[in-house]
Amino acid sequence: MDPGLGDLPAGDVLIEDGVITAVGPDLPVTDAEILDATGHLVLPGMVDTHRHTWQSLVRGICADWTLADYYFGIRLGISPAYTPDDVRLGNFYGAVDALNSGVTTILDFSHCNNTPDHSDAAVRGLQEAGIRAAFCYGFFESSPGQSRFGAHAARLADFHRIADTHFGSDGLLTLGVSLSELFGLPWEDTVAELAAARERNALLANHAGCVFGSVLCTGITEMDALGLLGPDMVHVHCNAFDEAEWTAVARSGGKVSISVETELNMGFGRPAFDGCRRHGIDPTLSVDVISLNSGDLFHEMRFGLACAREDVLGPVNRAGAMPDSVGIPAREALEWSTINGARALGLGDRIGSLTPGKRADLLLVGGPAVEQHPVVDPYATLVFQTTAADVRTVLVDGRIVKRDGVPATDLTALTAEADAAASRILGRVRDAGRALPGTPPGAWAAIEPMAREFHQQAVRAGDAAGRAIEGARS
């Protein structure tokens, strides 16, 4: 992923004190531990730009759920049943899952912070796993009465406490904020979340444009008119964006995270590769909800590349012709999940390519599996032939977290612990008398009036800003 170095048919990567210090065909080094990568592909660790890591303890529960089912079932049903230790274990287990599949960096969209203890536990889970992560603190409320925070100001105070407690040094974790869904709360609270994040120079993650026919989860035009967009924002999904919203995000330097499997399976709409292409935005990929999807990015690359190619090739077919090329090379899909993701998280100078001077997050992929041989085209092998089981060795910051197919963590004990925790969590949900997913009839229609009121608050946010918003809308 370094265009200056290119791709080496065979070569060495030298790591010293967690840093890549040299890359070359045959480095003259003898006084080092040697990891024999013969017959393997060596590549940068992959970067997931949006993962609700805590949900790894209810893996697969959303297989037949819509987005509304997810909201009522996970956010309002299961989240309140999580204890702080469940959040710690969920983040630890989810991070180990990511590392096992070659994802060395995640944007942890952390929105099960029901108490200050939950917030601390979420950070600890990531720290214990040894993954690189942007911990994006979520201000979200679970079911009424289930949160101990009360006023929104108390949530903001807890975010600052987390920042002071856990982010004083330059470690594997960086600080971020996961915005509450726009127009799901009073506009002044949204502005306060943005201000808190920028006071701390924190990365911003924003669920955007994933609901059709509603003002819920939009707000791009409004933030643009108020000067609140910026290059520090990762906009997640973006399926329902109109041209004005795409233009605003591109102009602001914002990033886009695409969750291919979630979006196609939960009814979000077509993944937004075409919008990114038309507006010059580099796509990135995310696993999103482990409560639905697998924890690896190989699936996202494969299905994402198929969608992106069909965006290009579909018009040719519909015109009654066959294309002359596939339009997008496989290499580009690997860019989405390495260097593009690193830049989106503000870490492009540290990770995302095998470049001397960057931190040593890298993978050895290959081994005895049938689909790994022969390697005619390494990008074809990685994008179309590879699974998590083919990720043989993983390093984060120069430290080996998986060697020869065996994670550093005892998976037998960990999976048993996860099974027991899931049973307890779902037992609490049943004891609370809650059916899953529990989506009421006409769910979106019930939410609409509240969302419209909060939208009007944005319109009224200052006379000049209000006129700018109305002008942008018309």
Salt bridges, closest charged atoms under 4 A:
GLU33 OE2 - ARG403 NH2 3.27
ASP48 OD2 - ARG51 NE 2.82
ASP85 OD1 - ARG88 NE 3.04
ASP86 OD2 - ARG428 NH1 2.96
ASP97 OD2 - ARG59 NH2 3.08
ASP120 OD2 - ARG161 NH1 3.07
ASP120 OD1 - HIS166 NE2 2.89
GLU128 OE1 - ARG88 NH1 2.84
GLU141 OE2 - ARG155 NE 3.19
ASP158 OD1 - ARG161 NH2 2.84
ASP164 OD1 - ARG200 NH1 2.82
ASP170 OD1 - ARG350 NH1 3.38
GLU181 OE1 - ARG75 NH2 2.93
GLU181 OE2 - HIS207 ND1 2.77
ASP189 OD1 - HIS152 ND1 3.74
GLU193 OE2 - HIS152 NE2 2.77
GLU199 OE1 - HIS160 NE2 3.90
GLU222 OE2 - HIS455 NE2 3.09
GLU222 OE2 - ARG473 NH2 2.21
ASP224 OD2 - ARG251 NH2 2.52
ASP232 OD2 - ARG198 NE 2.91
GLU243 OE2 - ARG278 NH1 2.67
GLU243 OE1 - HIS279 NE2 2.99
GLU263 OE2 - HIS237 ND1 2.76
ASP274 OD1 - ARG277 NH2 2.35
ASP274 OD2 - ARG278 NE 2.90
ASP288 OD1 - HIS50 NE2 3.37
ASP288 OD1 - HIS52 NE2 3.46
ASP288 OD2 - HIS237 NE2 3.79
ASP296 OD2 - HIS299 ND1 2.90
GLU310 OE1 - ARG270 NH2 2.70
GLU310 OE2 - ARG318 NH1 3.83
ASP311 OD1 - ARG270 NE 2.49
GLU335 OE2 - ARG331 NH1 2.55
ASP361 OD2 - ARG132 NE 2.70
ASP397 OD1 - ARG132 NH2 2.84
ASP397 OD1 - ARG359 NE 2.67
GLU417 OE2 - ARG88 NH2 3.78
GLU448 OE2 - ARG452 NH2 2.82
GLU453 OE2 - ARG460 NH2 3.29
